[in-house]
């Protein structure tokens, strides 16, 4: 496949462009700074379009690269500077009928080389080409343009996402599921990964929270001889997911619930410690919290006072509180004396 690039540029009104090609896989909308630059400096670089398709598309100009500029110029009511190309295709090549879509994608990708790149953009590009060509073709022709090589950890993670069910991969493409989750996929079957999708379709997870949630859940399921999908569809997790809590609170509760599944003894100790701390400070202005280090049994105390009277009250309540038998129970939680 090859391209014939026209030497002269042309101008067309923005509404004459067909922006629908899936080969434009990075559809970034113009921000105010970009629009302001075009307004004051004008369009310095032409967009690229396939001029050979105008008769077949009702006079429309088939955009191959330059989506952001066309969108911005449309908003400004200005014509768009275009450089036309014609694709020279040999349909007997190894990619068969997909050769045109691959050629358009390669042109688009090549025209964006040097632009800022992250794993989300790489994945969007790889998903496009993965539907058109074999993986060895991706490794040879596409990875170098994305700043990757076939032996890199980045490619290993992204290829695992290419194998993931579409509904979960969509969450990664939308930025809600971190790509580092790929390192936990060996704990999950395809059905298990599909069961994960609802937990990422509406919640945007940090890397740490997501990895803990998925790895702890997979480890707990493996230990108990059940599938992760059965745990994910269970009442406890689905109730949290459907509770209507804020995204932050939902994720915090989901991670907490899975942590308790993975480390049931630790969860029991933490609940016991919280109950003892609450019993210790009930009726006082003090706050008590176990440090969760059950090897040394440390407890932290905190207090907020606004005047001397409150301070004196706190001192008196501390003296009474210091004689409580709950202290020994708190300090002994991790040594087997409290179980």
ZAROPA-798502 format. One line per 10 residues: number of its first residue (from 1); their letters; for each residue x negated, y negated, z negated of C-alpha. Coordinates in nm, 3 decimals. Layout:
BEGIN
NUM) A) X,Y,Z; ...;
//
This chain:
BEGIN
1) XXXXXXXXXX) 0.000,0.000,0.000; -0.118,-0.353,0.072; 0.005,-0.712,0.082; 0.008,-0.980,0.348; -0.002,-1.321,0.179; 0.123,-1.625,0.367; -0.123,-1.914,0.380; 0.138,-2.186,0.365; 0.371,-2.250,0.074; 0.739,-2.328,0.108;
11) XXXXXXXXXX) 0.999,-2.493,-0.115; 1.340,-2.348,-0.203; 1.612,-2.453,-0.442; 1.603,-2.247,-0.763; 1.954,-2.108,-0.710; 1.837,-1.932,-0.393; 1.618,-1.691,-0.589; 1.711,-1.334,-0.670; 1.559,-1.270,-1.016; 1.698,-0.919,-1.061;
21) XXXXXXXXXX) 1.402,-0.695,-0.970; 1.315,-0.456,-1.256; 0.949,-0.497,-1.161; 0.967,-0.833,-1.342; 0.933,-0.649,-1.672; 0.820,-0.949,-1.881; 1.112,-1.191,-1.868; 0.992,-1.479,-2.082; 1.226,-1.775,-2.104; 1.063,-2.120,-2.083;
31) XXXXXXXXXX) 1.018,-2.310,-2.407; 1.038,-2.689,-2.447; 0.661,-2.737,-2.409; 0.657,-2.544,-2.081; 0.951,-2.742,-1.945; 0.789,-3.070,-2.053; 0.469,-2.975,-1.869; 0.658,-2.904,-1.547; 0.851,-3.227,-1.584; 0.539,-3.442,-1.622;
41) XXXXXXXXXX) 0.273,-3.251,-1.426; 0.487,-3.074,-1.170; 0.447,-2.717,-1.048; 0.075,-2.653,-0.996; 0.092,-2.286,-0.893; 0.346,-2.134,-0.654; 0.564,-1.841,-0.751; 0.539,-1.524,-0.540; 0.831,-1.387,-0.342; 0.898,-1.115,-0.086;
51) XXXXXXXXXX) 1.001,-1.313,0.221; 1.066,-1.004,0.433; 1.391,-0.929,0.248; 1.580,-1.256,0.309; 1.796,-1.128,0.593; 1.895,-0.820,0.394; 1.973,-1.019,0.078; 2.206,-1.284,0.218; 1.937,-1.551,0.240; 1.819,-1.499,-0.114;
61) XXXXXXXXXX) 1.449,-1.526,-0.196; 1.340,-1.205,-0.371; 1.118,-1.314,-0.661; 0.816,-1.094,-0.735; 0.636,-1.311,-0.993; 0.702,-1.647,-1.157; 1.028,-1.589,-1.347; 0.949,-1.842,-1.618; 0.871,-2.118,-1.367; 1.186,-2.057,-1.165;
71) XXXXXXXXXX) 1.400,-2.067,-1.479; 1.237,-2.390,-1.596; 1.261,-2.562,-1.258; 1.624,-2.458,-1.229; 1.692,-2.638,-1.556; 1.514,-2.946,-1.427; 1.700,-2.938,-1.096; 1.374,-2.928,-0.899; 1.283,-2.715,-0.596; 1.043,-2.424,-0.641;
81) XXXXXXXXXX) 0.709,-2.394,-0.461; 0.678,-2.042,-0.318; 0.403,-1.838,-0.160; 0.547,-1.552,0.040; 0.411,-1.201,0.067; 0.505,-0.906,0.280; 0.449,-0.556,0.147; 0.283,-0.311,0.382; 0.397,0.032,0.269; 0.322,0.384,0.376;
91) XXXXXXXXXX) 0.602,0.607,0.250; 0.393,0.914,0.322; 0.167,0.817,0.032; 0.164,1.032,-0.283; 0.433,0.821,-0.455; 0.694,0.877,-0.183; 1.011,0.668,-0.206; 0.885,0.499,-0.525; 0.601,0.330,-0.339; 0.789,0.000,-0.291;
101) XXXXXXXXXX) 0.883,-0.028,-0.659; 0.526,0.058,-0.760; 0.383,-0.198,-0.518; 0.609,-0.470,-0.657; 0.519,-0.376,-1.014; 0.146,-0.376,-0.936; 0.170,-0.716,-0.770; 0.358,-0.855,-1.070; 0.112,-0.703,-1.316; -0.191,-0.821,-1.120;
111) XXXXXXXXXX) -0.055,-1.175,-1.103; -0.033,-1.177,-1.484; -0.380,-1.036,-1.559; -0.556,-1.268,-1.802; -0.236,-1.374,-1.978; -0.200,-1.293,-2.351; -0.126,-0.923,-2.396; 0.006,-0.724,-2.690; 0.133,-0.367,-2.737; 0.493,-0.471,-2.683;
121) XXXXXXXXXX) 0.410,-0.612,-2.339; 0.194,-0.311,-2.257; 0.479,-0.078,-2.350; 0.730,-0.265,-2.134; 0.494,-0.235,-1.837; 0.421,0.132,-1.904; 0.791,0.218,-1.931; 0.847,0.067,-1.589; 0.566,0.259,-1.419; 0.624,0.581,-1.615;
131) XXXXXXXXXX) 0.957,0.625,-1.439; 0.785,0.600,-1.099; 0.453,0.783,-1.121; 0.281,1.070,-1.306; 0.082,1.007,-1.623; -0.251,1.057,-1.447; -0.147,0.776,-1.214; -0.077,0.554,-1.513; -0.420,0.629,-1.656; -0.600,0.559,-1.329;
141) XXXXXXXXXX) -0.411,0.261,-1.186; -0.220,0.090,-1.467; -0.415,0.120,-1.793; -0.714,-0.088,-1.673; -0.479,-0.375,-1.586; -0.339,-0.357,-1.940; -0.679,-0.360,-2.110; -0.657,0.009,-2.210; -0.840,0.328,-2.129; -0.721,0.686,-2.139;
151) XXXXXXXXXX) -0.927,0.766,-2.451; -0.817,0.470,-2.660; -0.604,0.493,-2.971; -0.374,0.232,-2.822; -0.295,0.454,-2.525; -0.242,0.753,-2.753; 0.021,0.562,-2.952; 0.191,0.413,-2.648; 0.205,0.746,-2.465; 0.374,0.897,-2.772;
161) XXXXXXXXXX) 0.636,0.623,-2.748; 0.685,0.701,-2.379; 0.780,1.054,-2.489; 1.018,0.931,-2.761; 1.397,0.931,-2.710; 1.515,0.625,-2.521; 1.722,0.485,-2.808; 1.419,0.481,-3.040; 1.185,0.354,-2.768; 1.428,0.067,-2.709;
171) XXXXXXXXXX) 1.378,-0.039,-3.072; 1.001,-0.050,-3.020; 1.041,-0.249,-2.698; 1.262,-0.496,-2.888; 0.998,-0.540,-3.159; 1.201,-0.374,-3.437; 0.995,-0.055,-3.469; 0.614,-0.093,-3.499; 0.406,0.109,-3.257; 0.201,0.250,-3.548;
181) XXXXXXXXXX) 0.496,0.482,-3.616; 0.363,0.704,-3.339; 0.110,0.841,-3.588; 0.398,0.999,-3.785; 0.579,1.157,-3.489; 0.416,1.497,-3.537; 0.649,1.544,-3.838; 0.957,1.506,-3.617; 1.130,1.692,-3.337; 1.305,1.507,-3.053;
191) XXXXXXXXXX) 1.637,1.542,-3.239; 1.478,1.407,-3.556; 1.341,1.106,-3.370; 1.683,1.048,-3.218; 1.830,1.048,-3.570; 1.580,0.778,-3.666; 1.705,0.537,-3.400; 2.002,0.388,-3.596; 1.765,0.285,-3.874; 1.562,0.075,-3.631;
201) XXXXXXXXXX) 1.829,-0.047,-3.389; 1.950,-0.326,-3.618; 1.665,-0.373,-3.866; 1.324,-0.522,-3.790; 1.063,-0.336,-3.993; 0.714,-0.434,-4.101; 0.441,-0.186,-4.019; 0.385,-0.081,-4.380; 0.752,-0.033,-4.468; 0.825,0.160,-4.147;
211) XXXXXXXXXX) 0.528,0.395,-4.181; 0.612,0.466,-4.545; 0.979,0.529,-4.465; 0.913,0.767,-4.178; 0.613,0.951,-4.324; 0.763,0.997,-4.672; 1.090,1.119,-4.524; 0.915,1.365,-4.294; 0.695,1.497,-4.576; 0.993,1.539,-4.812;
221) XXXXXXXXXX) 1.191,1.723,-4.545; 0.898,1.953,-4.466; 0.848,2.032,-4.835; 1.217,2.113,-4.882; 1.245,2.320,-4.564; 1.506,2.096,-4.401; 1.503,1.878,-4.092; 1.442,1.504,-4.117; 1.762,1.459,-3.913; 1.966,1.625,-4.188;
231) XXXXXXXXXX) 1.820,1.386,-4.446; 1.877,1.083,-4.223; 2.240,1.177,-4.171; 2.295,1.238,-4.542; 2.523,1.023,-4.751; 2.258,0.839,-4.953; 2.067,0.687,-4.660; 2.368,0.624,-4.436; 2.545,0.447,-4.723; 2.253,0.206,-4.757;
241) XXXXXXXXXX) 2.236,0.154,-4.380; 2.607,0.072,-4.362; 2.623,-0.132,-4.684; 2.612,-0.474,-4.519; 2.308,-0.582,-4.722; 2.060,-0.831,-4.582; 1.794,-0.671,-4.358; 1.528,-0.726,-4.626; 1.737,-0.564,-4.900; 1.844,-0.278,-4.674;
251) XXXXXXXXXX) 1.485,-0.192,-4.587; 1.376,-0.222,-4.950; 1.650,0.017,-5.064; 1.587,0.263,-4.780; 1.215,0.279,-4.856; 1.291,0.315,-5.226; 1.536,0.599,-5.166; 1.292,0.789,-4.943; 1.008,0.730,-5.189; 1.221,0.889,-5.461;
261) XXXXXXXXXX) 1.282,1.188,-5.232; 0.914,1.226,-5.159; 0.799,1.175,-5.519; 1.094,1.283,-5.737; 0.894,1.306,-6.062; 0.749,0.961,-6.013; 1.093,0.821,-5.938; 1.231,0.980,-6.254; 0.951,0.826,-6.462; 1.009,0.484,-6.307;
271) XXXXXXXXXX) 1.381,0.496,-6.383; 1.308,0.606,-6.740; 1.053,0.326,-6.780; 1.301,0.067,-6.651; 1.566,0.186,-6.898; 1.321,0.177,-7.191; 1.198,-0.171,-7.096; 1.555,-0.296,-7.080; 1.633,-0.143,-7.419; 1.319,-0.301,-7.564;
281) XXXXXXXXXX) 1.407,-0.660,-7.474; 1.787,-0.651,-7.501; 1.901,-0.945,-7.714; 1.568,-1.127,-7.680; 1.441,-1.392,-7.436; 1.160,-1.160,-7.328; 1.127,-0.966,-7.004; 0.943,-0.635,-6.997; 0.821,-0.437,-6.696; 0.624,-0.116,-6.673;
291) XXXXXXXXXX) 0.323,-0.152,-6.445; 0.401,0.192,-6.293; 0.056,0.309,-6.390; 0.161,0.612,-6.587; -0.196,0.708,-6.667; -0.240,0.423,-6.914; 0.127,0.336,-6.984; 0.076,-0.040,-6.953; 0.375,-0.268,-7.005; 0.381,-0.637,-6.914;
301) XXXXXXXXXX) 0.580,-0.895,-7.110; 0.683,-1.234,-6.980; 0.871,-1.530,-7.119; 1.002,-1.869,-7.013; 1.060,-2.138,-7.280; 1.164,-2.502,-7.246; 1.112,-2.632,-7.600; 0.963,-2.548,-7.938; 1.288,-2.406,-8.071; 1.293,-2.149,-7.793;
311) XXXXXXXXXX) 0.927,-2.073,-7.858; 0.988,-2.010,-8.227; 1.284,-1.788,-8.144; 1.065,-1.592,-7.904; 0.795,-1.543,-8.169; 1.051,-1.411,-8.418; 1.209,-1.178,-8.164; 0.864,-1.054,-8.065; 0.787,-0.961,-8.426; 1.113,-0.764,-8.446;
321) XXXXXXXXXX) 1.055,-0.609,-8.103; 0.702,-0.500,-8.195; 0.844,-0.259,-8.452; 1.061,-0.077,-8.201; 1.004,0.296,-8.155; 1.058,0.245,-7.781; 0.695,0.135,-7.744; 0.564,0.485,-7.817; 0.809,0.631,-7.567; 0.693,0.387,-7.300;
331) XXXXXXXXX) 0.326,0.452,-7.365; 0.371,0.830,-7.356; 0.579,0.854,-7.039; 0.295,0.984,-6.827; 0.138,1.233,-7.068; 0.424,1.481,-7.088; 0.554,1.371,-7.429; 0.853,1.210,-7.252; 0.999,1.421,-6.973;
//
